[in-house]
């Protein structure tokens, strides 16, 4: 058992997206990871999928989750529940940063493109 200092977690940045893995395989976890992400106004994650389930807690901001030619709107104090193998994208539709915490039911998480190709991520 140990305590992680979240402020010291490695920060990875993609255009409009800041990511930190707060707990995961680097901590010896085998069945889940915790991610903290910030999306800039009008930014989005890449369209992607993973075999594991994902739960996203919206801390602040608002956006939409795109999947299967549909969009689900969400805002702060709501939780998105995403089944495994569903191609999806998180989009910030607001004028302020979108802050989310995600729990993914695998460690490490193998992320794929919408066409099923492995997606190389810096984390």
N, C-alpha and C positions, 0 to 999 in steps of 0.2 A: 504494500500500500504506500502511496505517496501523494503529495499535493503538488499540482502544477501551478505555476505562476502564469496566468493567461496573458499578461502583458509581455511576457518573454517568449511566447509561442512565435515561431517563424511566420513572418508575414509574406504571403505570396500575392503578387498583383498581376492581373490581366487587365486589358482595357475596360475601365468602369467597374471592376470587381476586385475586392480585397478579400483574401481568404486566410484563415488560420485553422489548423487542426488542433483542437484543444486537448483531445485525448484520442488515441488510436493505437495502431500496431506498434508505434515507437514506444508506447507505454506497456506493451505486452498484451494488449487487448486482442482478442481473436474473433469476437462476435459483433462488435459495433464500433463506430467512430462518432465523435462530436465535432462538428464544424461550426465556426463563426464566420459569417460573410457579410460584407457591406456592398451593396450595389448603388452606384451613383445614379442620379436622376436620369431616367430613360435608358439605362443600361440593362443588359440581360445576360444570363448565363448562356453558354452554348446549348443548343438543342442536344439532348443526351439521354441516356438510360443506363441503368445498372440492374443487375439481377436481384439486388436486395431491396427491401422496403426502406422508405425514407419518411421521416416526420420532420416538418419544418415549423418552428415556432417563430411567429412574426413579432419582433420586439418593438419596431417602430417603422413607420412608412406604410406604403401601400403598393399593390401591384396586381399582376395576373399570373396565373400558371397556365401555360399553353400545353395542351395535350390532345391527341386524337381529333384534330380540327376543332377543338373547343377551347374556351377560356374560362377559368374560374377566378373571379376577383377576390382579393383578400386585403386585410388591413391589420394594423397593430392589434395585439391581443387575440389573434386567431391562429389556428394550427392547421397546416396542410398535411394530409395523410396520403402518401403516394405509394401505390403498390409496386412491387418489383417488376422489371421489364417493361415499364410504361415510358415511352419516349416523352420527355417533357422539357419545359424551359421556364425559368422564373424571370419575370420582367418587372422592372421598377417603372410604374406608370406615374409616379408622383414627382413633385418638384423638389423633394428632399431625399436624402439618403434612405435606403431601405436596409434595415438591420435585421438579420435572421440568425437563428441557431438551428442546425440540422443534426439529427441523429440518423445514422445509416446503419443498417443491420448487417454489416460486414466490416472486416478489417484485415487487410487493406480493401478499399472499395475499387472494384474494376469498373471503370466508366467507359461507355461505348458511345459512338456517334449514332445518329438516327438510323444509319444504314448498317449498324452492327460492327463497325470497325473499332478497334481499340483506340481510345482517346488519351493521348499523353497529356497529363496535367502536371504542373510543377510541384504539387504536393503529394 
